Amino acid sequence: MQNGLSLGDRQVIRFGLERVKACLGFLSNPHEKFKSVLITGTNGKGSVTYYLSNLCCKYSDYKVGRYISPHLILWDERFVINEKTVDSRLLEEVSKEVLSKIKEFERVSNEILTEFEIYTIIAFCLFAKEKVDIAFLEIGMGGRLDATNVVDSRNVLCSIITNVSLEHVDYLGNTLEKIAYEKAGIIKEKNYIVTAADKVSLKVIEEEAKNLNANLVFIANGKNSFYIDKNIEIALKAWEVISKQIKTNSNHADKKEFLKLLQFPGRFQFISEHNLLLDGAHNPQAAEELRKLLSEKFNDKKIVYILGILDKDYESFINNLIPQGSHVVCTEPKSNRATKKEILARIIMNSGSHATLADNLQDAICKAKKIKCDLIVITGSLYLVGEALQLFSVESENVIPTKVGIQ
């Protein structure tokens, strides 16, 4: 992933809301200038954020902001207004102003903000400056202590938890209950919470909603439905909740078909001219969902996989995704957290499939094309998918690089 924002060595994970609250206060609380919708979940949060933003743009007259993470190619992608990536000159202007004030805040407070916290503060300032009415905010990690969660209940229209499975156990806890508790931290008092979480996770969310007198809207998903359909159902139900509060009609017969026609970059994205399918699945649950979808859509096709994974539960990911006897080309995303390709290859061969090593994505694609197949699937990491989009000049949000930074 390329990044035109020069922030020095700030790529750390450091939870807590006090730093961000203090800095936003220093900046005159831009996050209080618009209404927000918070979206978290192990999988699907980016897609649901994307769907809701599009619904609000199409079926209301409000000015809509969307903040997502991570970006696929350029950091500009994180900031969207009315479903258009923010003009690079405007983003540069706002970013320079915000970074200058952050530098001053850090000097007087002796605090150091993380990269994600700075991105989030820029989003708040940008949306406030552009007089956005509603902002759809994708949570970075967890929820309770994520920088996006500084928004107050008075300014939140709805909170959404797509689902819960084991992820980021070093930060969120090593049980579903602990992870669900962190995600349930975005529930606001006397507000709405929409979720498709189930079993033990749902119990935790229900308890937190009860404690906060929040209205719980539960979506039961059939086990045979695909994750794309699940995400659409979550978005549609959340839109019902939101539209009532903003006094907008939600009874549009075509809204489900409208969402089905949308293509969220890097999520089951087919590049027909290269016979490639890109999917940012990066945890075991997403791998299982991707396998089901591939089986449904390409059941009679021979698939070669290009795999690059970060420091995640890669063994379960491989076991959930790769059918025995498959051919997998193993590479490494451009990240210092990338799992060594030799480790992936060993697991793949031990599971009864064939593995080939590749030095980088371009090398991996060349090697995959030499294997007789009908489709090449690139997956395992959004970083890898971002590389693929850039390699084939597929614009993820029609962005132009913006270069600013803290010196």
C-alpha positions as a printed Julia matrix, in Angstrom:
407×3 Matrix{Float64}:
   0.0     0.0     0.0
   1.37    3.37   -0.98
   1.06    6.29    1.38
   1.54    9.96    0.56
   1.12   10.98    4.21
   4.51   11.26    5.89
   3.98   10.68    9.61
   7.26    9.18   10.72
   7.29    6.05   12.85
   3.68    6.01   14.08
   2.5     2.63   12.79
   1.76    1.3    16.24
  -1.45    0.11   17.87
  -2.12    2.0    21.08
  -5.71    1.91   22.29
  -7.39    4.68   24.28
  -9.74    7.57   23.6
  -8.3    10.27   25.86
  -5.52   11.35   23.47
  -7.93   11.67   20.57
 -10.57   13.46   22.66
  -7.99   15.93   23.92
  -6.68   16.6    20.42
 -10.18   17.03   19.0
 -10.91   19.5    21.8
  -7.77   21.37   20.78
  -9.24   21.45   17.25
 -12.68   22.73   18.42
 -14.37   19.29   18.34
 -15.01   18.82   14.61
 -16.57   15.38   15.26
 -19.56   17.09   16.87
 -20.5    18.95   13.68
 -22.29   16.03   11.98
 -24.19   12.83   12.7
 -22.32    9.53   12.62
 -22.93    5.84   12.05
 -20.34    3.44   13.54
 -19.64    0.1    11.87
 -17.51   -2.71   13.29
 -17.28   -6.49   12.94
 -14.75   -9.19   12.17
 -15.8    -9.34    8.52
 -17.98   -7.18    6.3
 -17.58   -3.86    8.1
 -15.96   -2.2     5.09
 -18.62   -3.5     2.71
 -21.49   -2.48    5.0
 -19.96    1.0     5.39
 -19.73    1.23    1.6
 -23.3     0.02    1.08
 -24.78    2.41    3.65
 -22.93    5.41    2.28
 -24.23    4.6    -1.21
 -27.79    4.11    0.05
 -27.72    7.45    1.84
 -26.37    9.21   -1.25
 -28.95    7.67   -3.57
 -32.05    7.84   -1.4
 -31.58   11.06    0.57
 -30.59   14.68    0.0
 -27.98   14.67    2.74
 -24.29   15.29    2.23
 -22.57   12.02    3.09
 -19.06   11.25    4.32
 -17.4     7.84    4.42
 -14.23    6.98    6.33
 -12.65    3.55    5.83
  -9.44    1.66    6.58
  -7.1     0.44    5.41
  -6.58    1.98    1.99
  -5.72   -0.32   -0.93
  -3.39    1.87   -2.98
  -3.33    5.48   -1.79
  -4.28    6.96    1.57
  -6.7     9.38   -0.12
  -9.14    6.46   -0.53
  -9.99    6.63    3.17
 -11.91    9.88    2.76
 -15.03    9.94    0.58
 -17.76   12.58    0.29
 -20.95   11.84   -1.66
 -19.24    8.7    -3.01
 -16.38   10.63   -4.58
 -12.85   10.53   -3.26
 -12.04   13.91   -1.8
 -10.24   16.28   -4.17
  -6.5    15.94   -3.59
  -5.97   19.7    -3.26
  -8.68   19.98   -0.62
  -7.31   16.98    1.26
  -3.8    18.41    1.14
  -5.04   21.76    2.43
  -6.99   20.23    5.32
  -4.26   17.73    6.16
  -1.54   20.38    6.32
  -3.64   22.51    8.63
  -4.58   19.57   10.86
  -1.05   18.18   11.02
   0.3    21.58   12.0
  -2.18   21.76   14.88
  -1.49   18.16   15.88
   2.2    18.97   16.05
   1.4    21.88   18.36
  -0.95   19.71   20.45
   1.71   17.03   20.86
   4.23   19.65   21.95
   2.05   21.14   24.68
   0.45   17.87   25.82
   3.5    15.6    25.6
   1.28   13.06   23.81
   2.09   11.2    20.6
  -0.79   10.21   18.32
  -0.73    7.02   16.26
  -1.06    6.96   12.49
  -4.65    5.71   12.64
  -5.59    8.37   15.18
  -4.23   11.05   12.85
  -6.15    9.65    9.88
  -9.31    9.67   11.98
  -8.81   13.26   13.14
  -8.2    14.36    9.55
 -11.48   12.66    8.56
 -13.41   14.48   11.29
 -11.89   17.85   10.34
 -12.49   17.26    6.64
 -16.13   16.28    7.13
 -16.73   19.27    9.41
 -15.11   21.7     6.96
 -17.16   20.32    4.06
 -20.36   20.47    6.13
 -21.14   16.78    5.83
 -24.52   15.87    7.35
 -23.9    12.18    8.03
 -20.6    10.29    8.25
 -20.32    6.52    8.01
 -17.28    5.53   10.07
 -15.6     2.15    9.76
 -14.0     1.12   13.05
 -10.29    0.34   12.75
 -10.0    -2.47   15.31
 -12.37   -3.65   18.02
 -14.56   -0.72   18.91
 -14.59    0.3    22.56
 -11.17    2.01   22.49
 -10.91    2.68   18.74
 -10.26    6.3    17.77
 -13.51    6.52   15.79
 -15.52    5.77   18.94
 -15.0     9.26   20.38
 -18.31   10.35   18.86
 -20.95   11.01   21.49
 -24.31    9.26   21.72
 -26.1    12.51   20.85
 -24.44   12.51   17.44
 -24.75    8.79   16.63
 -27.68    7.6    14.53
 -26.87    3.91   14.8
 -24.1     1.45   15.67
 -23.55   -1.76   13.7
 -21.71   -4.98   14.57
 -21.67   -7.2    11.49
 -20.36  -10.37   13.17
 -17.77  -11.58   15.65
 -15.09  -14.24   15.34
 -11.58  -14.69   16.71
  -9.28  -11.92   15.45
  -6.52   -9.68   16.79
  -6.43  -11.84   19.91
  -3.3   -10.08   21.2
  -5.26   -6.84   21.41
  -8.94   -7.77   21.79
  -8.78  -10.97   23.85
  -8.59  -14.67   23.09
 -12.28  -15.57   23.41
 -15.38  -14.64   21.45
 -16.85  -13.12   24.61
 -13.9   -10.77   25.08
 -13.84   -9.73   21.43
 -17.62   -9.2    21.41
 -17.28   -7.03   24.51
 -14.74   -4.8    22.74
 -16.96   -4.49   19.68
 -20.04   -3.83   21.82
 -18.2    -0.78   23.12
 -19.59    1.2    20.17
 -23.15    0.81   21.48
 -24.41    4.18   22.69
 -26.88    4.87   25.48
 -30.54    4.89   24.37
 -29.43    4.42   20.79
 -29.72    1.69   18.13
 -27.48   -1.33   17.62
 -27.88   -3.5    14.52
 -26.11   -6.85   14.47
 -25.96  -10.22   12.74
 -23.68  -11.69   15.42
 -24.78  -15.02   16.83
 -24.45  -17.41   19.78
 -22.07  -16.32   22.54
 -21.24  -13.02   20.82
 -24.9   -12.07   20.58
 -25.37  -12.68   24.32
 -22.6   -10.22   25.12
 -24.05   -7.63   22.73
 -27.56   -8.13   24.14
 -26.28   -7.61   27.68
 -24.44   -4.42   26.77
 -27.48   -3.11   24.87
 -29.65   -3.82   27.91
 -27.24   -2.01   30.24
 -27.34    1.07   28.0
 -31.09    0.95   27.26
 -30.21    0.61   23.59
 -32.57   -0.78   20.96
 -31.19   -4.05   19.58
 -32.05   -4.96   15.99
 -30.99   -8.53   15.25
 -30.61   -9.97   11.75
 -30.83  -13.74   11.5
 -28.8   -15.01    8.56
 -29.3   -18.43    7.05
 -26.22  -20.65    7.14
 -26.4   -21.14    3.38
 -26.37  -17.44    2.49
 -23.14  -15.93    1.15
 -21.29  -13.17    2.92
 -22.1   -10.64    0.18
 -25.82  -11.32    0.72
 -25.36  -11.12    4.5
 -23.65   -7.75    4.24
 -26.43   -6.43    2.01
 -29.08   -7.57    4.49
 -27.23   -5.89    7.36
 -26.95   -2.66    5.37
 -30.63   -2.7     4.4
 -31.79   -3.28    7.97
 -29.48   -0.56    9.27
 -30.75    1.78    6.57
 -34.3     1.23    7.81
 -33.21    2.3    11.29
 -31.23    5.3    10.03
 -33.82    6.54    7.53
 -36.49    6.8    10.25
 -34.25    9.09   12.27
 -33.33   11.33    9.36
 -36.93   11.31    8.1
 -36.15    9.76    4.74
 -38.27    7.17    2.97
 -36.61    3.73    3.07
 -39.3     1.92    1.08
 -37.56    1.88   -2.28
 -38.26   -1.35   -4.13
 -34.99   -1.27   -6.02
 -32.56   -0.72   -3.14
 -31.49   -4.36   -2.81
 -30.82   -4.64   -6.54
 -28.97   -1.33   -6.38
 -26.59   -2.73   -3.75
 -26.04   -5.94   -5.71
 -24.76   -3.89   -8.64
 -22.14   -2.11   -6.53
 -18.51   -3.25   -6.57
 -16.56   -2.54   -3.41
 -12.9    -2.53   -4.52
 -10.95   -5.62   -3.53
 -13.96   -7.66   -2.44
 -14.76  -10.53   -4.82
 -13.64   -8.26   -7.65
 -13.24   -9.91  -11.04
 -10.74   -8.49  -13.54
 -11.95  -10.24  -16.67
  -9.19   -9.16  -19.05
  -6.62  -10.88  -16.84
  -8.85  -13.75  -15.64
  -8.19  -12.71  -12.05
 -10.39  -12.58   -9.0
  -9.33  -10.39   -6.06
 -10.67  -10.8    -2.56
  -9.36   -9.22    0.63
 -10.28  -12.18    2.86
  -7.68  -12.24    5.63
  -9.0   -14.38    8.48
 -10.33  -17.94    8.78
 -14.01  -16.97    8.77
 -13.59  -14.89    5.62
 -11.61  -17.72    4.01
 -14.47  -20.13    4.66
 -16.99  -17.69    3.16
 -14.78  -17.15    0.12
 -14.47  -20.9    -0.45
 -18.27  -21.25   -0.4
 -18.69  -18.41   -2.86
 -16.02  -19.76   -5.22
 -17.66  -23.18   -5.07
 -21.01  -21.65   -6.02
 -19.79  -19.33   -8.77
 -16.87  -21.35  -10.22
 -17.68  -24.91   -9.24
 -16.54  -26.47  -12.52
 -13.47  -24.27  -12.94
  -9.86  -25.08  -12.12
  -8.57  -22.41   -9.75
  -4.98  -21.47   -8.96
  -4.53  -19.43   -5.79
  -2.0   -16.68   -5.13
  -1.66  -16.34   -1.4
   0.02  -13.73    0.79
  -0.93  -13.39    4.46
   0.1   -11.13    7.33
   0.78  -12.37   10.86
  -2.69  -13.84   11.22
  -4.04  -17.34   11.86
  -2.65  -18.46    8.52
  -2.95  -22.21    9.13
  -6.71  -22.04    9.73
  -7.04  -19.63    6.81
  -5.36  -22.1     4.45
  -7.35  -25.07    5.75
 -10.64  -23.17    5.36
  -9.93  -21.9     1.85
  -7.78  -24.29   -0.15
  -9.36  -27.57   -1.38
  -7.05  -30.57   -1.23
  -5.09  -31.03   -4.46
  -5.12  -27.34   -5.37
  -2.13  -25.41   -6.67
  -1.09  -22.37   -4.63
   1.57  -19.79   -5.42
   2.9   -18.36   -2.16
   4.27  -14.85   -1.92
   4.56  -12.04    0.64
   2.62   -8.76    0.75
   4.66   -5.56    1.02
   4.43   -5.35    4.79
   6.82   -5.97    7.65
   4.07   -8.14    9.14
   3.99  -10.54    6.17
   4.19  -14.26    6.92
   7.15  -15.92    5.2
   6.12  -17.62    1.98
   8.08  -20.74    2.97
   5.86  -21.15    6.04
   2.71  -20.93    3.92
   4.12  -23.4     1.39
   4.92  -25.95    4.08
   1.37  -25.83    5.48
  -0.12  -26.09    1.99
   1.99  -29.12    1.06
   1.21  -30.8     4.38
  -2.5   -30.39    3.61
  -2.18  -32.25    0.32
  -1.9   -29.37   -2.14
   0.89  -28.11   -4.39
   2.89  -25.0    -3.51
   5.15  -22.74   -5.57
   7.23  -19.89   -4.15
   7.27  -16.4    -5.7
   9.43  -13.44   -4.73
   6.66  -10.9    -5.24
   3.16  -10.54   -6.64
   4.27   -9.96  -10.22
   6.41  -13.09  -10.07
   3.48  -14.97   -8.51
   1.14  -13.99  -11.33
   3.68  -15.06  -13.95
   4.07  -18.45  -12.27
   0.32  -18.87  -11.8
  -0.31  -18.21  -15.5
   2.04  -21.04  -16.41
  -0.25  -23.47  -14.59
  -3.24  -24.58  -16.65
  -6.31  -23.1   -14.99
  -9.56  -21.22  -15.58
  -9.18  -18.61  -12.85
  -6.46  -17.11  -10.65
  -7.6   -15.99   -7.2
  -5.45  -13.46   -5.31
  -6.29  -13.35   -1.61
  -5.03  -13.46    1.98
  -4.44   -9.77    2.59
  -5.83   -6.39    1.6
  -2.22   -5.33    1.16
  -1.78   -7.99   -1.54
  -5.07   -7.04   -3.19
  -4.0    -3.4    -3.21
  -0.77   -4.38   -4.95
  -2.79   -6.26   -7.57
  -5.11   -3.32   -8.21
  -2.1    -1.08   -8.69
  -0.29   -3.61  -10.86
  -3.22   -3.82  -13.26
  -4.01   -0.1   -13.03
  -7.44   -0.75  -11.59
  -8.34    2.43   -9.76
  -9.73    1.62   -6.34
 -11.39    5.02   -5.92
  -9.98    7.16   -8.77
  -7.46    8.77   -6.45
  -4.53   11.09   -6.98
  -1.7    10.86   -4.44
  -1.58   13.61   -1.84
   1.75   14.24   -0.14
   1.81   15.99    3.24
   3.37   15.13    6.55
   4.67   15.92   10.0
   8.33   16.88   10.03
